[in-house]
Amino acid sequence: MLLKEDNIEYIKVDMGTIVFSLDVDNETINTFLKKNKFKQIEDKNKIIVEQIKIAVIELVHYANNNNSIIRNSDYLMEKIGKSYQQLSNIFSEHEDQTLEKFIIAHKIEKSKRLLIQNELTLSEIAFQMGYSSVQYLSNQFKKTTGQTVSEFKKMENPNIKALDEI
């Protein structure tokens, strides 16, 4: 880990967040961030936007089928401690898309990964991603990617985006 390589004391590291030990001075932190091409976010609303992005990634890509059980809005409100309307407004002010479209984009990317693995039926994928029906997932898939699920499955080199590119 980069922090250990540089002998920098820290308390906790999460996706997108580092809590440094009180013994670490600002100059050391700034040098570390610059060296590793990280940036420190100081604007309160931009921090919230990053928290939203991390929460969506956790829910959609790492929740192991909980997406079908937990409503996206409930998860985000609980995780960040603000109403969904506040989160949606802050997100839209700082990003080129709405929060809803961001969530859908991640659900479709996760669906693409699951389709490539070829271990689940489309019905199981729809359930896992929290869609009410296969038709609903199929419609959003076509609207988002421009191709049907069948067309995507036939591709030799399907277009899969990195999580930070979505």
Secondary structure as UniProt FT lines:
FT   HELIX           2..5
FT   TURN            6..7
FT   STRAND          10..14
FT   TURN            15..16
FT   STRAND          17..20
FT   TURN            22..23
FT   HELIX           26..35
FT   TURN            36..37
FT   HELIX           44..62
FT   TURN            64..65
FT   HELIX           66..68
FT   HELIX           72..80
FT   HELIX           84..94
FT   HELIX           99..117
FT   HELIX           122..128
FT   TURN            129..130
FT   HELIX           134..145
FT   HELIX           149..154
FT   HELIX           163..165
//
